[in-house]
Amino acid sequence: MKNIAVIGAGTMGNGIAHTFAQSGFNVQLIDISDASLEKGMNTISRNLDRMVAKEKISETDKSDTLGKITTFTNTEEGIKHADLIVEAATENLDLKLKIFKQLDDVCNENAILATNTSSISITQIAAVTSRPEKVIGMHFMNPVPIMKLVEIIRGYSTSDEVTNTIMELSKTLGKVPTEVNDYPGFVANRILMPMINESIETLYNGVAGVEEIDTVMKLGMAHPMGPLQLADFIGLDVCLSILNVMYDGFKNPKYAPCPLLVNMVMAGKLGVKSGEGFYDYAESRKAEKVATQFLK
Ligand SMILES: NC(=O)c1ccc[n+]([C@@H]2O[C@H](COP(=O)([O-])OP(=O)(O)OC[C@H]3O[C@@H](n4cnc5c(N)ncnc54)[C@H](O)[C@@H]3O)[C@@H](O)[C@H]2O)c1
């Protein structure tokens, strides 16, 4: 594999592009918006600067990495020579189904189609293509250049050969791939989201305050970040949508989102990205502080 197309230059897409380029792959980074591409490339450049400052890479490594990435707003142009496509566009079922139909029509017949979705069924996405055996989940964690895990999700029809190829490829990125099957929430979110939901329920029931709940989990369980702060960081709307996918998928009330979470999302309190969630991020400096703490 040489050419990797990444669809979406947002939070995850730029991190995925950075990671592949730093490992020597040619990356075609695609987004519908020029502004997102520019912002994504600036983020990659800033993250590489931080690595240079920490003497993890040289200035030459930085310019080599940036030189491996080409940007496109025309998807067809960007994907036509790709051996692997990693889709990291907005989390929306209809959008992903549309993208995968287009990928299937345009990409060369041997190309593997991967998605970074946090919660949408790989099997459902694969079913709109004529190559379901070549569709797989590659669930990178945020921030991608730093986090070691890639949750590799096999859809119902994903072949052994494709799974093995993607497992080996992830290792060449310096990641630790872990194979799981395609059920709602996969493994990461199936375990993380109920913990976050329970911490919101604990707050809702008046057992303890925001900082107390986070302190118990940080200092008592050695979590780098409390669950409420983590929920703010992920986005409360994202947490709600993943819980709903699990609630609908398993028909099990244990995944029912806490009414406080539902109310906060309806009120537009989405966490860091909206300036307020369980914590107040009104001053942008404060929000940055949270993100930097997490990166350490
Ligand atoms: N943010 C996280 O922590 C996280 C973690 C793991 C997985 N994910 C998953 O990664 C994916 C991307 O999430 P994100 O947080 O990076 O979102 P984001 O909103 O930061 O970025 C999404 C990007 O996709 C672009 N886009 C939308 N439609 C497109 C199209 N048709 N073609 C090309 N680009 C298009 C948007 O312009 C935007 O730049 C989602 O599926 C999400 O569930 C997110």
The ligand as an ORCA input file, in Angstrom:
! r2SCAN-3c Opt
* xyz 0 1
  N     -13.826     13.360     17.585
  C     -13.509     12.214     18.164
  O     -13.026     12.172     19.310
  C     -13.696     10.914     17.417
  C     -13.053      9.750     17.890
  C     -13.166      8.564     17.164
  C     -13.928      8.538     16.007
  N     -14.572      9.676     15.572
  C     -15.330      9.596     14.301
  O     -14.545     10.212     13.293
  C     -15.409     10.794     12.302
  C     -15.055     12.262     12.149
  O     -15.226     12.915     13.389
  P     -14.545     14.325     13.700
  O     -14.664     14.518     15.161
  O     -13.225     14.396     13.029
  O     -15.562     15.321     12.951
  P     -15.297     16.822     12.487
  O     -16.644     17.491     12.502
  O     -14.186     17.447     13.246
  O     -14.812     16.661     10.961
  C     -15.619     16.154      9.954
  C     -15.112     16.709      8.621
  O     -15.789     16.009      7.572
  C     -15.990     16.932      6.523
  N     -17.001     16.387      5.613
  C     -18.352     16.355      5.764
  N     -18.918     15.760      4.699
  C     -17.914     15.418      3.850
  C     -17.864     14.775      2.570
  N     -18.962     14.386      1.939
  N     -16.652     14.588      2.017
  C     -15.518     14.999      2.634
  N     -15.501     15.607      3.837
  C     -16.691     15.813      4.431
  C     -16.389     18.224      7.223
  O     -16.214     19.354      6.383
  C     -15.419     18.214      8.411
  O     -14.210     18.897      8.109
  C     -16.844     10.531     12.781
  O     -17.323      9.372     12.161
  C     -16.663     10.316     14.282
  O     -17.667      9.506     14.840
  C     -14.462     10.873     16.241
*
